[in-house]
Amino acid sequence: MKRTALILMSAVVLFAACNNQPTENDELSPLPLKVYKGNYCMELTTGENVPVIDSNVLDVQNEYNLAWPDMALLGEEVQKELIMLAFNDGESSTLEDAGKKFLSHTWMEDDDYFQVLKSKRIDSVRVYPHNYASVKGTVRQDGNLLHFSVNTENNVAFAAHGTYGWNTLIVDRTSEKVVRLVDMMDTVGLGTVLIRALNELPVNKENGNTTECLFDEFKQSLPQPDGFYLDSTRSQLGVYYNIYNAQPYACGMLFVDMPIDWLKNQVTLTAYGKEILGIKEGK
């Protein structure tokens, strides 16, 4: 699934928020949403001319927009996981603090070549190309499950190309815990099951996900995925790998979708997994 399809997937997630099927946990009222957002532009003066721009002036724009439940309504451990999901920040104690830190990044902190001599805030970007980072988050509320997703984009002006990614987190409101894939199933041997799914299931080929682009070391068995997701009817589970984690950048992200009727015969589901998926014992 290429980047265009990733954008479509985000649209599907939003659409599903208004079209989810009833579950036995529908007595849980949806949590009110709160928008966390920020935007910051700065102009850097560097010690050396920056390639491509051919100037020692470089602009930076960082922004985030997270339409999520009020963090005060969520447990401390869930809050920490969501801060990591949005900003890959394991140190900040609040989402607001992590957001401020994200907005201040120049994306040149680890580059020894470009010494930043001066930085000042500006109202908008004036020099192109520029360093740019964006974080956008949504949530789908499905009975007892909260399905969080985050789209990220990052571009460094003098790099060959930008990067992008998609990450998810599922939270069970009844237990106030993050749902891991290992909570749903025995993940030993999952890598070979995922290869089988790419080869056998038409849905993956239709979406452009095959074994053709995989790095050689993953042709027979994929590593543990970056994350997983459930559709609004809980009849299909998918896993994903961000760019570079299973195949080259040119091939985009890798998604592996598996109907539950197929998956339940390939892996050993836990009792909790069966409960979440609505599978009766013995079936």
Helices and strands as residue ranges (DSSP letters): H 3-17, E 33-50, E 55-69, G 71-73, H 76-87, H 95-103, E 116-122, E 131-142, E 145-155, E 163-172, E 177-179, H 181-184, H 190-200, H 202-206, G 216-218, E 227-230, E 236-241, G 249-251, E 254-259, H 260-263, H 271-277
